[in-house]
Amino acid sequence: MASSQDAQSSCPGSEEEEVRPATLLDKEAVLKIDPNYHGLDYLADCYTSYTQGPGSTGYVLKKGDEVVGFFSCQLVDAGHTLVTSGGRILEGHRGGGFYGRATKKVFETFRGSGLCNIAMVLNNVNLKNYGDKLLKQYQMVHSRESAAYTVDMDAIRKSDLSKTAADMKGIHQLTSEEELQLLMSVAGDCLFPEGRVLIELKPFRIMEENARFILHGGTHERAILVSGAGTDLSSESPEKYSAKDLLFSCGSYFYNQVGVSYLVDMYATGIADSSEEVQKHLEWHFLRLINTLKPSKAYFHVFFERQLNAEMEALSSVYPNTRSDFPFTKMSVLEMEYKQ
């Protein structure tokens, strides 16, 4: 396996350019790199997990003594895929190729390590801006529709809401053992037909080695739910999940300048894609956000195979929310073969 220290070197574009592993002492300088995505930037909360989490190393890009860029790499898929995320470079240093030279320098340190693929996740805006260049090297292998909603926490607090997630019937929160059972079952194959899942803006192949990343790999604790008419939750069998009628959702969150961003990643088979079933999962996650996290302000981000405006509007009478005008409406996973 490659050592992250191997990446500490000058890039070929200029003697003043340097890429090296990031430390916690670099955090303040990294967070000064713009933009902050309307106050929703996740990096302040995720910085430690992006630089010191399982399989993760962060890298800073420097021009002279100034930190002008950052990205994180995480080894997943049993060491066969390197996922890059959190990338950014300071305005005034963009367009000169420094970021590309830096990532290439880091990728080269994995030669002979067994690495097979390099992957990233792009929103529709970045894909429009950089897709022509990236798609010459990368293939689009997975995508999700996305939307962000502003949650009116003041109105919810005034409503004296007494319901909790525990009151939601027909929805089961998976244990670590059950989550692994689901991933390795026939139902899991049907739920994730492309063999991938996108969780908290990171892609993972459906394999046993990734179970720890999917369930426990976030900055904060995740909640993974399933429901479906054909699922026998009392059974001990690994095949207790219905392959024809199953809805899966994962709730994760991070803190930012606004308050809290709560992310819901959803996958469905068959009639579990119904509005009623989807609304039940969304409501469970709303209740977790309201009763457990109790933020002063919050955004609710939903990722699914289709847009969920109707379902979110139906819930707005109890959980007041409005769709934001952010331009991010789709997330795509790009992957390229890493040639040793």
C-alpha positions as CSV (number, residue, x, y, z in Angstrom):
1,M,0.0,0.0,0.0
2,A,1.3,3.5,-0.9
3,S,2.4,5.8,1.9
4,S,0.8,9.2,2.0
5,Q,4.2,10.7,2.7
6,D,5.3,9.8,-0.8
7,A,3.0,12.6,-2.1
8,Q,5.0,15.3,-0.3
9,S,6.8,16.8,-3.3
10,S,6.9,19.7,-5.6
11,C,4.6,19.5,-8.6
12,P,6.2,19.7,-12.1
13,G,4.5,23.0,-13.0
14,S,6.5,25.2,-10.7
15,E,9.1,25.0,-8.0
16,E,6.8,27.0,-5.8
17,E,4.0,24.4,-6.1
18,E,3.8,21.7,-3.4
19,V,1.3,19.0,-2.5
20,R,1.7,17.2,0.9
21,P,-0.5,15.3,3.4
22,A,-2.8,17.6,5.4
23,T,-2.6,17.8,9.2
24,L,-5.1,19.2,11.7
25,L,-2.9,22.3,11.9
26,D,-3.8,23.0,8.3
27,K,-7.6,23.2,9.0
28,E,-7.8,26.9,9.5
29,A,-6.0,27.7,6.3
30,V,-8.0,25.1,4.3
31,L,-11.3,26.5,5.5
32,K,-10.4,30.0,4.2
33,I,-10.5,28.6,0.6
34,D,-13.7,29.7,-1.0
35,P,-16.5,29.1,-1.8
36,N,-18.6,28.0,1.2
37,Y,-21.7,26.9,-0.8
38,H,-24.1,29.5,0.7
39,G,-23.0,28.5,4.2
40,L,-23.7,24.8,3.6
41,D,-20.1,23.7,3.2
42,Y,-19.5,20.5,5.0
43,L,-15.7,20.6,5.3
44,A,-15.4,22.4,8.7
45,D,-17.3,19.5,10.3
46,C,-15.9,16.7,8.1
47,Y,-12.2,17.8,8.1
48,T,-11.0,15.3,10.7
49,S,-12.7,12.4,9.1
50,Y,-11.5,13.5,5.6
51,T,-7.9,13.6,6.8
52,Q,-7.7,11.0,9.5
53,G,-10.8,8.7,9.0
54,P,-10.6,5.0,8.0
55,G,-8.6,4.8,4.8
56,S,-8.6,8.6,4.4
57,T,-5.8,11.1,3.8
58,G,-6.2,14.8,3.1
59,Y,-3.8,16.8,1.0
60,V,-3.0,20.5,0.9
61,L,-1.8,22.4,-2.2
62,K,0.6,25.2,-1.5
63,K,2.1,28.0,-3.5
64,G,5.1,29.2,-1.6
65,D,3.9,29.4,2.0
66,E,0.2,29.8,1.2
67,V,-2.3,27.0,1.3
68,V,-4.3,27.4,-1.9
69,G,-6.0,24.0,-2.4
70,F,-7.2,20.8,-0.7
71,F,-8.7,17.4,-1.5
72,S,-9.2,14.1,0.3
73,C,-8.7,10.6,-0.8
74,Q,-10.2,7.5,0.7
75,L,-9.4,3.8,-0.1
76,V,-12.6,1.7,-0.4
77,D,-13.7,-1.4,-2.1
78,A,-11.1,-3.5,-0.3
79,G,-8.3,-1.1,-1.5
80,H,-9.3,-1.3,-5.2
81,T,-10.9,2.2,-5.5
82,L,-9.6,5.6,-4.4
83,V,-12.4,8.1,-3.9
84,T,-11.5,11.8,-4.1
85,S,-13.7,14.4,-2.3
86,G,-13.8,17.8,-0.7
87,G,-11.7,19.3,-3.5
88,R,-11.3,23.0,-3.8
89,I,-8.8,25.6,-4.9
90,L,-8.5,29.3,-4.1
91,E,-9.9,31.7,-6.6
92,G,-7.0,33.3,-8.5
93,H,-5.2,29.9,-8.6
94,R,-7.8,28.1,-10.7
95,G,-7.4,27.3,-14.4
96,G,-3.7,26.9,-14.3
97,G,-3.7,23.1,-13.9
98,F,-2.2,23.0,-10.4
99,Y,-5.1,21.0,-9.0
100,G,-4.8,18.4,-11.8
101,R,-1.0,18.1,-11.3
102,A,-1.5,17.7,-7.6
103,T,-4.0,14.9,-7.8
104,K,-1.9,13.1,-10.5
105,K,1.1,13.3,-8.2
106,V,-0.9,11.6,-5.4
107,F,-2.4,9.0,-7.7
108,E,1.2,8.0,-8.8
109,T,2.0,7.0,-5.2
110,F,-0.4,4.1,-5.5
111,R,1.4,2.3,-8.2
112,G,2.0,-1.3,-7.3
113,S,-0.6,-1.1,-4.5
114,G,-3.5,-3.1,-6.2
115,L,-5.5,0.1,-6.9
116,C,-7.9,-0.4,-9.9
117,N,-10.2,2.6,-10.0
118,I,-10.3,6.3,-9.1
119,A,-13.8,7.7,-8.4
120,M,-15.4,11.1,-7.6
121,V,-18.9,12.6,-7.2
122,L,-19.9,15.7,-9.1
123,N,-23.0,17.8,-8.9
124,N,-24.8,18.8,-12.1
125,V,-23.2,22.3,-12.1
126,N,-19.7,21.0,-11.9
127,L,-20.5,18.3,-14.5
128,K,-21.7,21.0,-16.9
129,N,-18.6,23.1,-16.3
130,Y,-15.9,20.3,-16.4
131,G,-17.7,17.3,-17.8
132,D,-16.3,17.6,-21.4
133,K,-12.8,17.3,-20.1
134,L,-13.4,14.7,-17.3
135,L,-15.5,12.4,-19.5
136,K,-12.5,11.8,-21.8
137,Q,-11.0,9.9,-18.9
138,Y,-13.9,9.0,-16.6
139,Q,-17.1,7.1,-17.1
140,M,-20.4,8.0,-15.4
141,V,-21.4,4.8,-13.5
142,H,-24.1,6.0,-11.1
143,S,-26.4,9.0,-10.5
144,R,-29.0,10.3,-8.1
145,E,-31.6,13.1,-8.4
146,S,-31.1,15.6,-5.6
147,A,-32.8,18.6,-3.9
148,A,-32.4,20.7,-0.8
149,Y,-35.2,22.0,1.3
150,T,-35.2,24.7,4.0
151,V,-36.8,23.5,7.2
152,D,-38.8,26.1,9.2
153,M,-37.5,25.0,12.7
154,D,-39.2,28.0,14.4
155,A,-42.6,26.9,13.1
156,I,-42.0,23.3,14.1
157,R,-41.0,24.3,17.7
158,K,-44.1,26.4,18.0
159,S,-46.3,23.5,16.9
160,D,-45.6,21.5,20.1
161,L,-44.8,18.3,18.1
162,S,-45.0,15.2,20.3
163,K,-44.3,12.5,17.8
164,T,-41.0,10.7,17.7
165,A,-39.2,8.3,15.3
166,A,-40.1,5.4,17.6
167,D,-43.8,6.0,16.9
168,M,-43.3,5.2,13.2
169,K,-44.7,1.8,12.5
170,G,-43.5,-0.6,9.7
171,I,-40.0,1.0,9.5
172,H,-37.0,-0.9,10.9
173,Q,-33.6,0.6,11.8
174,L,-30.9,-1.8,10.8
175,T,-28.2,-3.1,13.2
176,S,-24.7,-3.6,11.8
177,E,-25.3,-7.3,11.4
178,E,-28.6,-6.8,9.6
179,E,-27.1,-4.1,7.3
180,L,-24.4,-6.6,6.2
181,Q,-27.1,-9.3,5.7
182,L,-29.0,-6.9,3.4
183,L,-26.0,-5.9,1.4
184,M,-25.1,-9.6,0.7
185,S,-28.7,-10.8,0.0
186,V,-30.7,-11.2,-3.2
187,A,-32.7,-8.2,-2.1
188,G,-29.5,-6.2,-1.9
189,D,-28.7,-7.1,-5.5
190,C,-32.2,-5.9,-6.6
191,L,-32.0,-2.7,-4.4
192,F,-28.6,-1.7,-5.9
193,P,-28.7,-3.2,-9.4
194,E,-25.6,-1.2,-10.5
195,G,-23.7,-2.7,-7.6
196,R,-23.1,0.7,-6.0
197,V,-24.6,2.9,-3.4
198,L,-24.0,6.6,-2.9
199,I,-24.0,7.5,0.8
200,E,-23.2,10.9,2.2
201,L,-21.8,12.0,-1.2
202,K,-19.4,9.0,-1.4
203,P,-19.7,5.9,-3.7
204,F,-19.2,2.4,-2.5
205,R,-19.5,-1.0,-4.2
206,I,-21.8,-3.5,-2.7
207,M,-19.4,-5.8,-1.0
208,E,-18.7,-7.0,2.6
209,E,-15.5,-5.0,3.0
210,N,-17.5,-1.8,2.5
211,A,-20.1,-2.5,5.2
212,R,-18.1,-0.6,7.8
213,F,-17.8,2.5,5.6
214,I,-21.5,2.5,4.7
215,L,-22.8,2.1,8.3
216,H,-20.1,3.8,10.3
217,G,-18.0,5.7,7.9
218,G,-19.6,9.2,8.3
219,T,-18.5,12.1,10.4
220,H,-21.5,11.4,12.7
221,E,-23.7,8.4,13.4
222,R,-25.8,7.3,10.5
223,A,-29.3,5.8,10.7
224,I,-30.2,3.1,8.1
225,L,-33.8,2.1,7.6
226,V,-35.8,-0.5,5.6
227,S,-39.4,-1.2,5.1
228,G,-41.5,-3.3,2.7
229,A,-44.6,-5.4,2.8
230,G,-42.8,-8.6,2.0
231,T,-40.0,-8.2,4.5
232,D,-40.2,-10.4,7.6
233,L,-38.2,-8.5,10.2
234,S,-38.7,-11.3,12.8
235,S,-36.9,-13.8,10.7
236,E,-33.2,-14.7,11.4
237,S,-32.7,-15.6,7.7
238,P,-30.3,-13.5,5.6
239,E,-33.0,-13.6,3.0
240,K,-35.7,-12.0,5.1
241,Y,-35.8,-8.9,3.0
242,S,-38.2,-8.8,0.1
243,A,-36.5,-8.4,-3.3
244,K,-39.7,-7.2,-4.9
245,D,-40.8,-4.6,-2.3
246,L,-38.1,-2.8,-0.3
247,L,-37.3,0.8,0.6
248,F,-33.9,1.7,2.0
249,S,-32.9,5.0,3.4
250,C,-29.8,6.3,5.1
251,G,-29.8,9.5,7.2
252,S,-26.6,11.3,7.9
253,Y,-25.8,14.9,8.8
254,F,-23.1,17.5,9.3
255,Y,-22.9,20.9,10.9
256,N,-22.2,24.1,8.9
257,Q,-22.5,27.9,9.1
258,V,-26.3,27.6,8.6
259,G,-26.9,25.0,11.3
260,V,-27.4,21.4,10.2
261,S,-27.6,19.7,6.8
262,Y,-29.5,16.4,7.1
263,L,-28.9,14.1,4.1
264,V,-31.3,11.2,3.1
265,D,-30.0,8.7,0.5
266,M,-32.9,6.4,-0.7
267,Y,-33.1,3.3,-2.9
268,A,-36.2,1.3,-3.7
269,T,-37.6,-1.8,-5.5
270,G,-41.1,-2.4,-6.7
271,I,-44.0,-0.8,-5.0
272,A,-41.8,0.5,-2.2
273,D,-41.3,3.4,-4.5
274,S,-44.8,4.6,-3.7
275,S,-45.3,8.1,-2.4
276,E,-46.8,6.9,0.8
277,E,-43.9,4.6,1.7
278,V,-41.3,7.3,0.7
279,Q,-43.1,9.8,2.9
280,K,-42.9,7.5,5.9
281,H,-39.1,7.3,5.6
282,L,-38.8,11.0,5.1
283,E,-41.0,11.6,8.2
284,W,-38.8,9.3,10.3
285,H,-35.7,11.3,9.3
286,F,-37.5,14.6,9.9
287,L,-38.3,13.4,13.5
288,R,-34.7,12.4,14.0
289,L,-33.6,15.8,12.9
290,I,-36.1,17.6,15.1
291,N,-36.0,15.5,18.3
292,T,-32.4,14.3,18.3
293,L,-30.3,17.0,16.7
294,K,-32.6,19.9,17.6
295,P,-30.9,22.5,15.4
296,S,-31.8,26.1,15.3
297,K,-31.7,26.1,11.5
298,A,-31.6,23.2,9.1
299,Y,-31.6,22.0,5.5
300,F,-33.0,18.7,4.4
301,H,-31.2,17.1,1.4
302,V,-32.8,14.2,-0.5
303,F,-31.2,11.9,-3.0
304,F,-33.3,9.4,-4.9
305,E,-34.0,8.0,-8.4
306,R,-36.5,10.8,-8.9
307,Q,-37.4,14.2,-7.5
308,L,-39.5,14.1,-4.4
309,N,-41.2,17.5,-4.4
310,A,-44.7,16.1,-4.1
311,E,-43.7,14.0,-1.1
312,M,-41.9,16.9,0.6
313,E,-44.9,19.2,0.0
314,A,-47.3,16.7,1.5
315,L,-45.2,16.6,4.7
316,S,-45.0,20.4,4.9
317,S,-48.2,20.8,6.8
318,V,-46.6,19.2,9.8
319,Y,-42.9,19.8,9.0
320,P,-42.9,23.2,7.2
321,N,-40.3,23.1,4.4
322,T,-39.7,24.9,1.1
323,R,-37.5,23.8,-1.7
324,S,-34.3,25.9,-1.9
325,D,-33.2,27.6,-5.1
326,F,-29.8,25.9,-5.1
327,P,-28.9,24.8,-8.6
328,F,-27.7,21.3,-7.5
329,T,-30.3,18.8,-8.8
330,K,-28.2,15.7,-9.6
331,M,-25.2,13.9,-8.3
332,S,-23.2,11.7,-10.6
333,V,-20.4,9.2,-9.8
334,L,-17.5,9.3,-12.2
335,E,-14.9,6.5,-12.3
336,M,-11.8,5.8,-14.3
337,E,-9.6,2.8,-14.6
338,Y,-6.2,3.2,-12.8
339,K,-3.5,1.8,-15.0
340,Q,-0.6,0.4,-12.9
